């Protein structure tokens, strides 16, 4: 009786281990998907920053060969104030917010995996969450 109970308990534990392995594999797959999206957004952010810097340099250039009255406050200031000072930074902030949300989701899946490893996993999950907060602040 005791022996059959032990065998049944072993099989239950083996099934639980397999379930957790499958679950962790699904979490890892989601993490890889999030990382792909994050990398694309990071590349787009770099591109936006470069475009903003190029436009900012252009808007500050003196164009001595320019004909007409277009190079006055009517042209230069709207470019500088509206596009360089307002629109680009706003889009970049939105990209940052989305990147932070992706980081948070990735950390959540990583922590779910870590929690399956008991007390050490719980401590590792806390460290992982702290690293995520730091990364989001530096992003």
KAFEN-V252211 format. One record per pair of residues at least 6 apart in sequence whose ideal C-beta (glycine too) atoms are under 7 Angstrom apart, sorted by sequence separation. I is the first residue (numbers start at 1). J is the second residue. If there is no record, write none. Layout:
# KAFEN-V252211
{{I	J} {I	J}}
This chain:
# KAFEN-V252211
{{115	121} {114	121} {115	122} {63	71} {114	124} {115	125} {114	125} {111	125} {114	128} {59	76} {111	128} {110	128} {111	129} {59	79} {59	80} {107	128} {107	129} {59	84} {107	132} {55	83} {56	84} {104	132} {55	84} {103	132} {52	84} {103	135} {103	136} {52	88} {100	136} {100	139} {48	88} {99	139} {48	91} {49	92} {96	139} {48	92} {45	92} {48	95} {45	95} {44	95} {41	95} {41	98} {42	99} {41	99} {38	99} {38	102} {37	102} {34	102} {34	105} {35	106} {34	106} {31	106} {31	109} {30	109} {31	110} {27	109} {27	112} {27	113} {24	113} {24	116} {20	116}}
